[in-house]
């Protein structure tokens, strides 16, 4: 069984950077509305122009920065796993996000 998991990691290893980006994007899709709702509550007492400007900045730069810096962070976290389990770690993370999306009724 360990050899099958190690072979999976060997096959997926050239794609770990792309998989980290996909994982971060999926995470933002599933939980982006929670972030938006929090920001909406924080900005509610502010003037309309300030609210709109900060929301645009959040969407344009905030989510972009989360994606840009979050993906390498996810890759760094997966790198703590032994090399033969890293592929399984990515697959498990995607399955966990799928379960969380199902729980939030996105599927």
CNS distance restraints for C-alpha pairs under 8 A (distance, minus, plus):
assign (resid   1 and name CA) (resid   5 and name CA) 6.46 0.50 0.50
assign (resid   2 and name CA) (resid   6 and name CA) 6.04 0.50 0.50
assign (resid   2 and name CA) (resid  84 and name CA) 7.81 0.50 0.50
assign (resid   3 and name CA) (resid   7 and name CA) 6.03 0.50 0.50
assign (resid   4 and name CA) (resid   8 and name CA) 6.22 0.50 0.50
assign (resid   5 and name CA) (resid   9 and name CA) 6.33 0.50 0.50
assign (resid   5 and name CA) (resid  84 and name CA) 6.34 0.50 0.50
assign (resid   5 and name CA) (resid  85 and name CA) 6.52 0.50 0.50
assign (resid   5 and name CA) (resid  87 and name CA) 7.51 0.50 0.50
assign (resid   5 and name CA) (resid  88 and name CA) 6.76 0.50 0.50
assign (resid   6 and name CA) (resid  10 and name CA) 6.20 0.50 0.50
assign (resid   6 and name CA) (resid  83 and name CA) 7.63 0.50 0.50
assign (resid   6 and name CA) (resid  84 and name CA) 4.21 0.50 0.50
assign (resid   6 and name CA) (resid  85 and name CA) 6.58 0.50 0.50
assign (resid   6 and name CA) (resid  87 and name CA) 7.92 0.50 0.50
assign (resid   7 and name CA) (resid  11 and name CA) 6.17 0.50 0.50
assign (resid   7 and name CA) (resid  84 and name CA) 7.63 0.50 0.50
assign (resid   8 and name CA) (resid  12 and name CA) 6.16 0.50 0.50
assign (resid   8 and name CA) (resid  87 and name CA) 6.00 0.50 0.50
assign (resid   8 and name CA) (resid  88 and name CA) 7.40 0.50 0.50
assign (resid   9 and name CA) (resid  13 and name CA) 5.70 0.50 0.50
assign (resid   9 and name CA) (resid  83 and name CA) 7.12 0.50 0.50
assign (resid   9 and name CA) (resid  84 and name CA) 5.65 0.50 0.50
assign (resid   9 and name CA) (resid  85 and name CA) 6.52 0.50 0.50
assign (resid   9 and name CA) (resid  86 and name CA) 5.89 0.50 0.50
assign (resid   9 and name CA) (resid  87 and name CA) 4.11 0.50 0.50
assign (resid   9 and name CA) (resid  88 and name CA) 6.88 0.50 0.50
assign (resid  10 and name CA) (resid  14 and name CA) 7.98 0.50 0.50
assign (resid  10 and name CA) (resid  84 and name CA) 7.58 0.50 0.50
assign (resid  10 and name CA) (resid  87 and name CA) 7.71 0.50 0.50
assign (resid  12 and name CA) (resid  16 and name CA) 6.63 0.50 0.50
assign (resid  12 and name CA) (resid  87 and name CA) 6.04 0.50 0.50
assign (resid  13 and name CA) (resid  87 and name CA) 7.03 0.50 0.50
assign (resid  15 and name CA) (resid  19 and name CA) 6.03 0.50 0.50
assign (resid  16 and name CA) (resid  20 and name CA) 6.01 0.50 0.50
assign (resid  16 and name CA) (resid  75 and name CA) 6.92 0.50 0.50
assign (resid  17 and name CA) (resid  21 and name CA) 6.40 0.50 0.50
assign (resid  17 and name CA) (resid  71 and name CA) 7.45 0.50 0.50
assign (resid  17 and name CA) (resid  72 and name CA) 7.26 0.50 0.50
assign (resid  17 and name CA) (resid  75 and name CA) 6.66 0.50 0.50
assign (resid  18 and name CA) (resid  22 and name CA) 6.20 0.50 0.50
assign (resid  19 and name CA) (resid  23 and name CA) 6.02 0.50 0.50
assign (resid  19 and name CA) (resid  90 and name CA) 7.40 0.50 0.50
assign (resid  20 and name CA) (resid  24 and name CA) 6.17 0.50 0.50
assign (resid  20 and name CA) (resid  71 and name CA) 4.90 0.50 0.50
assign (resid  20 and name CA) (resid  72 and name CA) 6.82 0.50 0.50
assign (resid  20 and name CA) (resid  74 and name CA) 5.85 0.50 0.50
assign (resid  20 and name CA) (resid  75 and name CA) 5.63 0.50 0.50
assign (resid  21 and name CA) (resid  25 and name CA) 6.12 0.50 0.50
assign (resid  21 and name CA) (resid  67 and name CA) 6.97 0.50 0.50
assign (resid  21 and name CA) (resid  70 and name CA) 7.92 0.50 0.50
assign (resid  21 and name CA) (resid  71 and name CA) 4.79 0.50 0.50
assign (resid  21 and name CA) (resid  72 and name CA) 7.80 0.50 0.50
assign (resid  22 and name CA) (resid  26 and name CA) 6.07 0.50 0.50
assign (resid  23 and name CA) (resid  27 and name CA) 6.11 0.50 0.50
assign (resid  23 and name CA) (resid  71 and name CA) 7.45 0.50 0.50
assign (resid  23 and name CA) (resid  93 and name CA) 7.69 0.50 0.50
assign (resid  23 and name CA) (resid  94 and name CA) 6.73 0.50 0.50
assign (resid  24 and name CA) (resid  28 and name CA) 6.25 0.50 0.50
assign (resid  24 and name CA) (resid  67 and name CA) 6.06 0.50 0.50
assign (resid  24 and name CA) (resid  70 and name CA) 6.33 0.50 0.50
assign (resid  24 and name CA) (resid  71 and name CA) 5.59 0.50 0.50
assign (resid  24 and name CA) (resid  74 and name CA) 7.54 0.50 0.50
assign (resid  25 and name CA) (resid  29 and name CA) 6.23 0.50 0.50
assign (resid  25 and name CA) (resid  67 and name CA) 6.55 0.50 0.50
assign (resid  26 and name CA) (resid  30 and name CA) 6.18 0.50 0.50
assign (resid  26 and name CA) (resid  97 and name CA) 7.56 0.50 0.50
assign (resid  27 and name CA) (resid  31 and name CA) 6.09 0.50 0.50
assign (resid  27 and name CA) (resid  32 and name CA) 7.84 0.50 0.50
assign (resid  27 and name CA) (resid  97 and name CA) 7.03 0.50 0.50
assign (resid  28 and name CA) (resid  32 and name CA) 4.91 0.50 0.50
assign (resid  28 and name CA) (resid  63 and name CA) 7.79 0.50 0.50
assign (resid  29 and name CA) (resid  33 and name CA) 7.81 0.50 0.50
assign (resid  30 and name CA) (resid  97 and name CA) 7.95 0.50 0.50
assign (resid  30 and name CA) (resid 100 and name CA) 7.91 0.50 0.50
assign (resid  30 and name CA) (resid 101 and name CA) 6.00 0.50 0.50
assign (resid  30 and name CA) (resid 106 and name CA) 7.54 0.50 0.50
assign (resid  31 and name CA) (resid  35 and name CA) 6.71 0.50 0.50
assign (resid  32 and name CA) (resid  36 and name CA) 6.17 0.50 0.50
assign (resid  33 and name CA) (resid  37 and name CA) 5.98 0.50 0.50
assign (resid  34 and name CA) (resid  38 and name CA) 6.26 0.50 0.50
assign (resid  35 and name CA) (resid  39 and name CA) 6.22 0.50 0.50
assign (resid  36 and name CA) (resid  40 and name CA) 5.99 0.50 0.50
assign (resid  37 and name CA) (resid  41 and name CA) 6.28 0.50 0.50
assign (resid  38 and name CA) (resid  42 and name CA) 6.28 0.50 0.50
assign (resid  39 and name CA) (resid  43 and name CA) 6.00 0.50 0.50
assign (resid  39 and name CA) (resid  55 and name CA) 7.81 0.50 0.50
assign (resid  40 and name CA) (resid  44 and name CA) 5.83 0.50 0.50
assign (resid  43 and name CA) (resid  51 and name CA) 5.87 0.50 0.50
assign (resid  44 and name CA) (resid  51 and name CA) 7.46 0.50 0.50
assign (resid  46 and name CA) (resid  50 and name CA) 6.42 0.50 0.50
assign (resid  46 and name CA) (resid  51 and name CA) 6.13 0.50 0.50
assign (resid  47 and name CA) (resid  51 and name CA) 6.16 0.50 0.50
assign (resid  48 and name CA) (resid  52 and name CA) 6.16 0.50 0.50
assign (resid  49 and name CA) (resid  53 and name CA) 6.04 0.50 0.50
assign (resid  50 and name CA) (resid  54 and name CA) 6.01 0.50 0.50
assign (resid  51 and name CA) (resid  55 and name CA) 6.05 0.50 0.50
assign (resid  52 and name CA) (resid  56 and name CA) 6.16 0.50 0.50
assign (resid  53 and name CA) (resid  57 and name CA) 6.21 0.50 0.50
assign (resid  54 and name CA) (resid  58 and name CA) 6.04 0.50 0.50
assign (resid  55 and name CA) (resid  59 and name CA) 6.18 0.50 0.50
assign (resid  56 and name CA) (resid  60 and name CA) 5.89 0.50 0.50
assign (resid  57 and name CA) (resid  61 and name CA) 5.44 0.50 0.50
assign (resid  57 and name CA) (resid  62 and name CA) 6.57 0.50 0.50
assign (resid  58 and name CA) (resid  62 and name CA) 4.32 0.50 0.50
assign (resid  58 and name CA) (resid  63 and name CA) 6.45 0.50 0.50
assign (resid  59 and name CA) (resid  63 and name CA) 5.47 0.50 0.50
assign (resid  59 and name CA) (resid  64 and name CA) 7.47 0.50 0.50
assign (resid  60 and name CA) (resid  64 and name CA) 6.16 0.50 0.50
assign (resid  61 and name CA) (resid  65 and name CA) 5.84 0.50 0.50
assign (resid  62 and name CA) (resid  66 and name CA) 6.14 0.50 0.50
assign (resid  63 and name CA) (resid  67 and name CA) 6.09 0.50 0.50
assign (resid  64 and name CA) (resid  68 and name CA) 5.98 0.50 0.50
assign (resid  65 and name CA) (resid  69 and name CA) 5.82 0.50 0.50
assign (resid  65 and name CA) (resid  70 and name CA) 7.61 0.50 0.50
assign (resid  66 and name CA) (resid  70 and name CA) 5.12 0.50 0.50
assign (resid  66 and name CA) (resid  71 and name CA) 7.92 0.50 0.50
assign (resid  67 and name CA) (resid  71 and name CA) 5.86 0.50 0.50
assign (resid  68 and name CA) (resid  72 and name CA) 7.50 0.50 0.50
assign (resid  69 and name CA) (resid  73 and name CA) 6.43 0.50 0.50
assign (resid  70 and name CA) (resid  74 and name CA) 6.18 0.50 0.50
assign (resid  71 and name CA) (resid  75 and name CA) 6.32 0.50 0.50
assign (resid  72 and name CA) (resid  76 and name CA) 6.04 0.50 0.50
assign (resid  73 and name CA) (resid  77 and name CA) 6.24 0.50 0.50
assign (resid  74 and name CA) (resid  78 and name CA) 6.26 0.50 0.50
assign (resid  75 and name CA) (resid  79 and name CA) 6.16 0.50 0.50
assign (resid  76 and name CA) (resid  80 and name CA) 6.95 0.50 0.50
assign (resid  77 and name CA) (resid  81 and name CA) 7.74 0.50 0.50
assign (resid  78 and name CA) (resid  86 and name CA) 6.02 0.50 0.50
assign (resid  78 and name CA) (resid  89 and name CA) 6.65 0.50 0.50
assign (resid  78 and name CA) (resid  90 and name CA) 7.38 0.50 0.50
assign (resid  79 and name CA) (resid  83 and name CA) 7.35 0.50 0.50
assign (resid  79 and name CA) (resid  86 and name CA) 6.87 0.50 0.50
assign (resid  81 and name CA) (resid  85 and name CA) 6.19 0.50 0.50
assign (resid  81 and name CA) (resid  86 and name CA) 5.78 0.50 0.50
assign (resid  81 and name CA) (resid  89 and name CA) 7.69 0.50 0.50
assign (resid  82 and name CA) (resid  86 and name CA) 6.52 0.50 0.50
assign (resid  85 and name CA) (resid  89 and name CA) 6.08 0.50 0.50
assign (resid  86 and name CA) (resid  90 and name CA) 6.41 0.50 0.50
assign (resid  87 and name CA) (resid  91 and name CA) 6.34 0.50 0.50
assign (resid  88 and name CA) (resid  92 and name CA) 5.92 0.50 0.50
assign (resid  89 and name CA) (resid  93 and name CA) 6.09 0.50 0.50
assign (resid  90 and name CA) (resid  94 and name CA) 6.30 0.50 0.50
assign (resid  91 and name CA) (resid  95 and name CA) 6.23 0.50 0.50
assign (resid  92 and name CA) (resid  96 and name CA) 6.04 0.50 0.50
assign (resid  93 and name CA) (resid  97 and name CA) 6.17 0.50 0.50
assign (resid  94 and name CA) (resid  98 and name CA) 6.15 0.50 0.50
assign (resid  95 and name CA) (resid  99 and name CA) 6.24 0.50 0.50
assign (resid  96 and name CA) (resid 100 and name CA) 6.17 0.50 0.50
assign (resid  97 and name CA) (resid 101 and name CA) 6.01 0.50 0.50
assign (resid  98 and name CA) (resid 102 and name CA) 6.12 0.50 0.50
assign (resid  99 and name CA) (resid 103 and name CA) 6.13 0.50 0.50
assign (resid 100 and name CA) (resid 104 and name CA) 6.22 0.50 0.50
assign (resid 101 and name CA) (resid 105 and name CA) 6.14 0.50 0.50
assign (resid 101 and name CA) (resid 106 and name CA) 5.17 0.50 0.50
assign (resid 101 and name CA) (resid 107 and name CA) 6.41 0.50 0.50
assign (resid 102 and name CA) (resid 106 and name CA) 5.65 0.50 0.50
assign (resid 102 and name CA) (resid 107 and name CA) 5.25 0.50 0.50
